[in-house]
Structures are given as structure tokens and as C-alpha cells.
Amino acid sequence: MRSQIKIIVDILDALEQSENGAKITDLVRKANVPYVRLTELLDELLKKNFVELVGEAGNYYKITKNGAMLLDEYRKFSSFAQNLGLDVD
């Protein structure tokens, strides 16, 4: 079972790969998270300024600079941990 941080990283990674943002249905597929859980996490990520709503109807999620920094720091930590023989994924 994935940890909450790993699920958040998967969401942010999916958003980073989508140039113009992504709808919830796209994120459900790409991050492999149930709809209800995804909406809860997106609300939390919105409050913490890791993602933002964009588009005319505000129905696309996009990663923010803070979200990109979190993702980058996680990748650095994950690489560091793997070099020490630890598995964080």
C-alpha cells in the first residue's frame, strides 16, 4: 500500500507532466487514486499552495512552484535514500 506522501508525489508528478493542467478524471487514472480520496488530497494541496485551479471554469488542476519544489525535494531525498540502500517508494 502506498503512503500518503507517495500518493501526493504521484499526483504532483501527473500534474507536472500535463502542460495545461489536468481534470480530476485524468488524475484518477494517472495517479491511480479513487475519486473521493483524490478530491480530499487536492483540497489539501490547494490549501497548502502546491496546486492551483485554472481554466475558464476552474476545473483544471495545475502544479504550482511550491508543488514543483516539493516534488523536486522528494526526488532528491528518494535518490539519496536509495543510494543508502533504503526504499522509500
C-alpha positions in Angstrom: 0.0 0.0 0.0 1.3 3.5 -0.9 1.9 6.1 1.7 0.1 9.4 1.6 3.3 11.2 0.6 3.8 8.7 -2.3 0.2 9.3 -3.5 0.8 13.1 -3.3 4.0 12.7 -5.3 2.2 10.7 -7.9 -0.5 13.4 -8.2 2.1 16.2 -8.5 4.1 14.1 -11.0 1.0 13.7 -13.1 0.3 17.4 -13.0 3.9 18.2 -13.8 3.6 16.1 -17.0 0.4 17.9 -18.1 1.3 21.2 -19.7 -2.1 22.9 -19.3 -3.3 21.2 -16.2 -5.4 18.1 -15.7 -9.0 17.4 -14.8 -9.9 15.1 -11.8 -10.8 12.3 -14.1 -7.4 12.4 -15.7 -5.7 12.4 -12.3 -7.8 9.5 -11.1 -6.3 7.4 -13.9 -2.8 8.8 -13.9 -2.2 8.8 -10.1 -4.3 5.6 -9.6 -6.3 7.2 -6.7 -10.0 6.7 -6.0 -12.1 9.8 -6.8 -13.1 10.6 -3.2 -9.6 10.2 -1.9 -8.2 12.3 -4.7 -10.6 15.2 -4.1 -9.7 15.2 -0.4 -6.0 15.3 -1.3 -6.5 18.0 -3.9 -8.3 20.2 -1.4 -5.4 19.8 1.0 -2.9 20.5 -1.8 -4.9 23.6 -2.8 -4.9 24.9 0.8 -1.1 24.4 1.0 -0.5 26.1 -2.4 1.0 23.0 -4.0 -1.6 23.0 -6.8 -4.0 25.6 -8.2 -7.2 25.6 -10.2 -7.0 27.0 -13.7 -9.2 27.2 -16.8 -12.2 29.2 -17.6 -14.4 27.1 -15.3 -11.6 26.5 -12.8 -11.9 22.8 -13.5 -8.2 22.0 -14.3 -5.6 21.5 -11.6 -2.0 22.7 -12.2 1.1 22.3 -10.1 2.5 25.5 -8.6 6.1 26.5 -8.0 5.7 25.2 -4.4 4.4 21.9 -5.7 7.3 21.6 -8.1 9.7 22.4 -5.3 8.1 19.7 -3.1 8.3 17.2 -5.9 12.0 18.0 -6.6 12.9 17.7 -3.0 11.1 14.4 -2.7 13.0 13.1 -5.7 16.3 14.2 -4.2 15.5 12.5 -0.9 14.3 9.4 -2.7 17.6 9.2 -4.7 19.7 9.8 -1.5 17.8 7.1 0.4 18.2 4.6 -2.5 21.9 5.3 -2.5 22.0 4.3 1.1 20.1 1.1 0.3 16.7 2.3 1.6 13.5 2.0 -0.3 11.1 5.0 0.2 8.7 4.2 -2.7 
